[in-house]
């Protein structure tokens, strides 16, 4: 046997960790450490000489790679804690189920049951240091379609109910990748008839696009197209008409141009579709699942912390989120800043959440694309505190968002949490091709104002990588284009406007004064309007409500709403390409001007625009993009001696080119909204990738995205 001082020290440290870990918990459960790499199902992998059992705390030590190969056969053990300081990878050749009270990915072997904050500070990853990691599939190698993998989060007595159960990544790598789908949601091609009018509701739908890959037994939703008209804050859920069904079969394109989808039960409600406006049909089923064990009991939540890495694709997050609890969301990127630039959530299904679907908090340059959110409490896609910039939210569906209470110590105190499909406090992000349907209050809500307990002057990242204090009320969209909202009880889009009073009663005089004052307090600089392009709003109360000057509505299509532009501040704004049909009241109702607010009440913003600036003529015609693009690498897949690199670009203008290590990438959609490139590279060894873009105005990115491969 070979021994040295390092071996003796390691054994001593291992013993100390075990003893200290045992002392920190009750005597009813024991702590099991990995002793080598290997299969979870192998006794040789564990310090006890036996497999971990129900109630055990399991620590995978640094340097160990353990394959999780426990399936659904018989009684699956439920572990109190699984702490990953090495690597845990789910088997890809069988069904697997991991049930635990807390799963953490953290560079610490000292077991802890902290389910929110990281009990060990995650250091930045440097050369030669390997991250702790959880792999359920990998980028470019997702879990095969014939198998399923589940993480089930179960509460254990004695844990902190506020923070556990949970799945938390503290500076490690968390990769969750199910089988890709060509489409996660599509539009209905033809209207369907309700059961009560015909005696038999529709069981076969006609879809606009093929849904190849959707399977028998998959769970789908059909979004409501009937607006609730109750202006009081009653039971929104009981009157909702978004319906859930199972697939019986799919079909190829028929003679009408539609793609048939047969359901297990007739639909109970009518769902509208014509050539311009249609309901959505979305698939909730994925072969990788993260869920709460007791949806009616103590629910779980998931988090990425600062310095973490990894992405999520085509996974299902269900029955998660702790109702009314700050920070305990279904998927949560928590104060990551720039450290997770390019991480993504693609094609995920998040449903029956008691607290948001996806929360981006103090985190920049993420990509959220092709996701399906169904049935959330509070808001759906949520950018939390007003510092978030350069995030891309593209082609996501928000269906059925319910009202909730305000949360204790929430960052933005005036957010009443009434239920928005998309909610943000800083517009400098990119929203494209999204749809919000049947939300209790808003489809899209930008909410930001100065109050006694909130200062909108916040530290925000600049194009050169520096951080500067700016007025987040006036930052323009990178892009807000091709978005849609329908079946809204109240607002399709509320842009810095008023919140509806409790009980729904409208005090017009007081609210008009509030709108004028708050608009005058923060004026967008000339040439940088809030540009809203090609927005669809239908079957709703109000299409658009504006509480700010400097808006450029460049395409608004309103249908079957009460009002297209409702009680909005109209100063210094521009409007073109607006159409409306079958409106119930007016196209433009009760327009408002800031008026002659005394100069003493008008505060200067950070650009020096004071009271007099309100009297200047509209500035939207002088619009010019003055900012460089933002490029992100979203995935890197090795294929022998080749690297396939994919990414996205956020910019107001079209892109001239994207360069990766000096070579031009190929645009896959739009103007490099999605791009890819294949590079020659060594089959192993370290490598650095640099992605940079230039727009058609000649603006070159000042801070390229640099990714280092080990």
Residue, then its C-alpha position, 0 to 999 in steps of 0.5 A: x500500500x502506498x501512503x504519503x503525507x497528502x493521503x494521511x491528511x486527506x483521510x484525517x480531513x475526511x474523518x473530521x468532515x464526517x464527524x462535524x457533519x454528524x454533529x450538525x444534524x439529528x442522530x436519526x440519519x447518517x452522512x454517507x460520503x463517496x469514496x471513489x468514482x462509480x455507479x450510485x448502485x455500487x456499494x464500493x462507491x460509498x464510505x458505509x460499504x452499503x447503498x445510501x438509504x432513505x433519510x441519509x445525507x449523501x456527499x459526493x466528494x470533489x474529484x469523484x464522478x458518480x453515475x446516478x442509476x437508481x430507477x423506479x423499480x420497487x421503493x425508491x429511497x428518499x435522501x435528506x440531502x444530496x450535496x455535490x462537491x464532485x460530479x453527479x451524472x444521471x444515467x442515460x440508458x435507463x429511467x431514473x428517479x432521485x428523491x431528496x429534501x435538498x440537492x446542492x451543487x457546491x465546492x464544499x464537503x461540509x454537509x449543510x441544509x441551507x436551501x437558499x443562501x450558499x453556505x460556502x462562498x462560491x469562488x470564481x472558477x480559475x484554470x485548473x479548478x473543476x466545478x462541482x456539477x450535476x448533469x441530467x443530459x449534456x449540451x448536444x447530448x440530451x437524455x434520449x427520448x426513450x428514457x425519463x429522469x426525475x428529481x422529486x423534491x420532498x420536505x423532511x421534518x426539521x428542515x427550514x420550510x421557507x427554503x427547503x426542499x430545493x435544488x440549488x447551484x452555488x457556483x457549480x455547473x447544473x446542466x438539465x437537458x431533455x429530448x429536444x422538440x421541434x416546437x413547444x407550442x403552436x397556433x390553432x388554425x381553426x376555431x373549435x366549438x364548445x361542448x355546451x352548444x353542440x352536445x359534443x365538444x371538439x376532440x380533434x384540433x387543426x394546428x398551424x404547424x407540424x408538431x412532429x415529436x409530440x407523442x400519445x399521452x403528452x399533456x397539452x393546453x389550449x389557451x382561452x380566447x374568452x376574456x373574463x369581464x369581472x372588474x372585481x378581484x374575485x376568483x379568477x381561476x374558477x372562470x378560466x377557460x384554458x384547458x388541459x388535455x392528453x394527446x391521443x394521436x397526431x397527424x400529417x398535414x391535411x387538405x385544409x393545410x392544417x395538422x390534426x391533433x386528437x385529444x382524449x376528451x372533448x373541449x368544454x369551451x370555444x377557442x377562437x382562430x382566424x387568419x390573424x388571431x388564434x389560440x395557442x396549443x402547447x405541450x407540457x410534457x418533457x422526459x426530464x422532470x423536476x417536481x415537488x413530491x407534495x404539491x399540496x404540502x411543502x413545495x420545492x424551488x430551484x436556484x442558480x447563484x453567482x459564478x454558477x454555470x449551465x443551462x436548461x433545455x426541454x425539461x419540465x418543472x412542475x408543482x414548484x414555487x413557494x406561495x407568497x415567499x420572496x425568492x422561492x421560485x420555480x426557476x431562479x437566477x439569483x444575483x448572478x450579474x455577468x457571471x452566467x452570461x449566455x446561460x439559457x432556458x430553452x424549451x422548458x415547460x413550467x407549470x402549476x407554479x405557486x410563485x413565478x415560472x422564471x425569475x431573473x434577479x440581478x442577472x444579465x445576458x440570459x436567453x429564455x426561449x421557446x418556453x411554456x409557462x402555464x398556471x402561475x401565481x403572482x407573475x410569470x416571467x419576472x425580472x425582479x429588481x430593475x438592474x437586469x439588462x441584455x436578457x433575451x426573452x424570445x418566443x415564450x408562452x405565458x398562459x393563465x397567471x393568477x393574482x397573489x399577495x405582495x411579498x414581504x421585503x420585495x425589492x420593488x415595493x409598489x408591485x402589487x403582484x396581481x398577475x402579469x405574464x411578463x413583468x420587468x422594472x428595466x426595459x433594456x432587455x429584448x422581448x420578441x415573439x412572446x405571447x401572453x394569454x389569460x393573465x389576471x391583470x397584465x400581459x406585459x407590465x413595465x413598472x418603475x417609479x420613485x417612491x419613499x422606499x424605492x429609488x429608480x437610480x440604480x447601478x446598471x452595467x454599461x456597454x463598456x463593462x463598467x457599472x453606472x448609476x442611471x435612471x432605470x425609468x427611462x432606459x429604452x428597450x433593446x427590442x420589443x417586437x412581434x409580441x402578443x397578448x390576448x384574453x386579458x381581463x385588464x391590460x395587454x401592455x401597461x408601460x409605466x402606467x398606473x396600477x388599477x385601484x383596489x376594488x377596480x374603482x377609477x378616480x380619474x382626476x387623481x389618477x390623471x394627476x399621478x400619470x402627469x406627475x410621474x411622466x414629468x419626473x422621468x423623461x426619456x432623452x431625445x432619440x431614445x424612445x420606448x419602441x414598440x413594434x408590431x404588437x397584437x392585442x385582442x379580446x381584452x379590456x385595454x390594449x395599451x396604457x402608457x404612463x411615460x412620454x417618448x413612446x414610439x408605437x410602430x404597429x399596433x393591431x387591436x381586435x375585440x378590445x374595449x379601447x386600443x390606447x387607454x388614458x395614456x400620456x401622449x406627449x413626445x410620442x409617435x404612432x403609426x401603422x395602427x389598426x383596430x377592429x370590432x372595438x367596444x368603446x374607442x380607439x383612443x380614450x381619454x388621452x392625457x398631457x403632462x400639462x404645466x406642472x410647476x418646475x419645482x416639482x419636476x426632477x432632473x434625470x441623469x441626462x440633465x433633462x429638466x422641466x423645460x424638456x417636457x415642452x419640446x416637440x416629439x422626439x421619436x422621429x430623430x431616433x437613432x441606435x447609438x448602442x453596440x450589440x450584445x452577443x452571447x454564446x449559448x452552447x458549445x458542443x465538441x464533435x471530434x476535432x470540431x466545435x459547434x458553437x451556437x448563440x444569440x445577439x441582442x440589438x435594436x438594429x440589424x446585425x452586419x456579422x458575428x465573428x467567433x475567433x475571427x470567423x464569420x458565424x451563420x445566421x439561423x433566424x432573423x438578423x443573427x437572433x440565433x446563429x451558429x458556427x463550426x470551428x476546427x479545434x483539438x479534440x481535448x485540451x484548453x481553448x478560448x472562444x471569443x464572440x463579437x458582433x457589429x451592427x449595420x450602423x458600424x457599432x462594434x461590441x465593446x465587451x465580447x463574450x469570452x468562454x474558456x474551455x478546459 
